[in-house]
Amino acid sequence: MLRQTRKGATRTIQNAETEFHIYALEWTADYIKGFVDGVEYFRFNNDGTGNKETWPFNMPFYLKLNLAWGSNWGGAQGVDELKLTADS
């Protein structure tokens, strides 16, 4: 069964590796919006039908947050544990 909830957006942050940015997600009963530095780049509206096929966010689910480190270096060299500690 294919759900009609596949939505997405892309925004390139030119200095994401060197500057601090604020990433935010605003989630209400009516919509989910994504922001970078206060600028909305994504919006997914609740269609109000109560249909879990078009708005599945009233059902239990898991949210996966992927924080990838270092492109393909980690696969070749392992993870530098010092970069993952609060003390470094």
N, C-alpha and C positions, 0 to 999 in steps of 0.2 A: 504494500500500500504506500503510495507516494503522497506525503503531506505537502500542502501548499504553503509551508512556513519557511522555505529557504529564501532568506533575504541576506543581502550583504552590501558592503560598501568598501571602498579602498581610498585611503588618503595617504600620500607620501609626506612624511615629515623630514625635510632636508637635513636637519641637524639633530635628529633623534639620538644619535650616539654621543653628542658633545654638549647638548643643552638640556635643561630640565623642562619637562612638559607635564601638563595635568591631563590625565585621561579619566573620563567620567562616564558613568552609565546612569541614566535617570529612568526608573521603572515605576510606572503607575498602573492602575487598572485599565487605563485607556490607551497607553502607548509605552514603547521602550525607545529611548533615544540615546545615541552615543555622541560623545563630545571629545575634542582634542583642543586644549587651551581655550575652552569656553565656546568653541565654534561647533555647532551641530553638523555632523557628517552622516548620520544614519537615523532613520525613524521607521519604526514598525508599529502601525496602528492596529488596535483591537477593532475588529469589524463589528463587535457587539452582538454577534449571532449566538454566542455560547457554544460554538462548534470547536471542539478541540483540534480539528484538522486545520483550522485557520488561525486559531489563537490558543496554543497548547499550554500557556503559562499559568493556567489555573489548576493544573495537575502537578503532582509531585514529579520532580526531575532533578538532574544534577547539572550544574554549570561547570564547564571545564575552562580553566584559564591557563593558556599555554604561554609560559615565559621562557622562550628559547634563548639560549646563551651561545654566542660565538659562532654562528653559521655552521660550517662543517668541521671546524677545528675540534670541537668536543668529541666527535666520533673518531677522529684520528689520534688525538692526544689525551683523551680523558677529560674530566672536569677538574679545574683548579679549585680545590676546596677553600683556599684562602680568599677567593673572590666571593664566596657565598656566606662568609661570616660577617657579623655586625662589627667585629673589631678591626677588619681590614679596610 
